[in-house]
Amino acid sequence: MLYGELEEAGYRYVIRLKANAVLEREIAHLLTRPVGRPSRKPKVFYHSFQYQAKSWHQARRVVAKVEWHQGELFARVGFIVTNLTWRSKRVVRFYNGRGTAEQWIKEGKNALKWTKLSCRTFKDNQTRLQLFALAYNLANFLRRLALPKSIRQWSLTTLREKLVKIGAKVTRHSKYVTFQLAEVVVPRQLFAAILERIRRLAMQPSLCPSG
């Protein structure tokens, strides 16, 4: 099971847990609408308790968040299973920060298609996914070094469509080569700035004493 493997490897985790009747009974005292006139700001309550599902070999900590919003009949409820010892509010805040990581995952799916794991064995697919992740990290590394500040926020998908997969006409002369690109994609000055930054990344030849 995922939780056991993470604990055995020494990882800390915060994972959303699907609601069920047992979990809802634990927070029954928070599911009654607060007394008084509803406030404009949501009223938020936290509750931490031990819970053991049938498939778990041990009980684990669950943090519940209950939100009462003005104009809504029922509370918004969320459950999180974790092995962190932080205060409940901090655990929920940490979990809510997952949005950034999810955006990276989404970008990897769109730009690299890293969910296409068509190998026949789990280990082969695991290796393939690691190669996708390595390619993604290298692309991000180069993006930070080679892109001018004005387009540094471009996603890898945008870079692929505007810089890598665009058509160009190449004209060769005796002393130079001309690339003709559509400026509606990347203006000439911007394209030249990117090429200059890439050129600067080239390793300088080491100076070794002769003789």
Secondary structure as GFF3:
##gff-version 3
##sequence-region A 1 211
A	DSSP	alpha_helix	2	8	.	.	.	ID=ss1
A	DSSP	beta_strand	14	17	.	.	.	ID=ss2
A	DSSP	alpha_helix	21	26	.	.	.	ID=ss3
A	DSSP	three_ten_helix	28	30	.	.	.	ID=ss4
A	DSSP	beta_strand	43	51	.	.	.	ID=ss5
A	DSSP	beta_strand	60	68	.	.	.	ID=ss6
A	DSSP	beta_strand	76	82	.	.	.	ID=ss7
A	DSSP	alpha_helix	88	96	.	.	.	ID=ss8
A	DSSP	alpha_helix	99	112	.	.	.	ID=ss9
A	DSSP	alpha_helix	122	146	.	.	.	ID=ss10
A	DSSP	three_ten_helix	149	151	.	.	.	ID=ss11
A	DSSP	alpha_helix	156	159	.	.	.	ID=ss12
A	DSSP	pi_helix	160	164	.	.	.	ID=ss13
A	DSSP	beta_strand	169	172	.	.	.	ID=ss14
A	DSSP	beta_strand	177	180	.	.	.	ID=ss15
A	DSSP	alpha_helix	188	200	.	.	.	ID=ss16
###
